[in-house]
Amino acid sequence: MQRVYVTGAAGFIGYHLCELLLAEGFRVHGLDGMTDYYDVSLKRARLKGLMQREGFGFTEAMLEDRDRLTADMAAFRPDIVVHLAAQAGVRYSLEAPRSYLSSNIDGSFNVMELARDLGVKHLLIASTSSVYGANTAMPYRETDKVDTQVSLYAATKKAVEALSHSWAHLWSVPTTCFRFFTVYGPWGRPDMAPFKFTKAILAGDTIDVYGHGEMFRDFTYVTDLVRAIRLLMDAVPERPHAPEDIAEGDSLSPVAPWRVVNVGNGEKVALGDFIAAIEAATGCAARKNFMEMQKGDVRATWADNALLTRLTGYRPETGIREGMRRFTDWYRDYYRL
């Protein structure tokens, strides 16, 4: 039985990943700092469900607490580490920038050190589509140059990609970084648009529509996303013997057992169509307040997921209307509406 250590286990994606791994018979140990960036009761509710599952253990601690993290990971001795924990959110990085440096960089480095020290077979690290920054050529490909991040959040995630590459090169730690594209679904984060818009529309409140609605996102349903992560766990990168051994379009490093993989739906959805999907799911019309773009935001995201499909044979496929119907069903049930 393989042992998987998941940071951010009480988070939105971490919860769904742990559920999937436990269902497949893995032994899973989660770690989460349970910070108050958003409603902690939602994290506690996710965790409550996981704690009832056989094969799951949990530690509440911060990534920055190196001694606690060391003791916890050493006691569990994982075969695989999936590092999801981070200070998330583009807009919050304008308010509390230092929290992104401590969590996303210092905390991630602690995880990387321990993956080396414990001889982990595969380290998987969450990144973000935000690293593509000011790039305008779409769909985004993993081999694109990514040097123009427009938010501190994205910059810290790109820094972790670079750090993990050097670590993989120096110490031969097989590492996969995955770039997420606007993840949504049941148990989602309250600070994200699917949750905020659904809450406001059901309450009859006005929603703030940034960029005057002229924005596009690649929305990825959460169970599709965690299925992709699960399959990528088995796609362990190997250091190539020579650059010519790397297939065209593969982001595999020429000098390290390291690659980066997009995990997106592969479909560019207009903001207006996204709002229409919520209206259809709720049966309510949205009241819209059109506004300028926010600092640090990008006008569009769109994933090329050909590499994901090549490595795993899998392609996310849940459409926005079906995904938002499932989310609103969960939302009404959870909040007893």
Helices and strands as residue ranges (DSSP letters): E 3-7, H 12-23, E 27-32, H 40-51, E 56-60, H 66-76, E 80-83, G 92-94, H 97-100, I 101-107, H 108-117, E 122-128, G 129-132, H 152-171, E 175-180, E 183-184, H 193-203, E 206-209, G 210-213, E 216-217, E 220-221, H 222-233, G 243-245, E 258-263, E 269-270, H 271-282, E 287-290, H 306-312, H 320-334
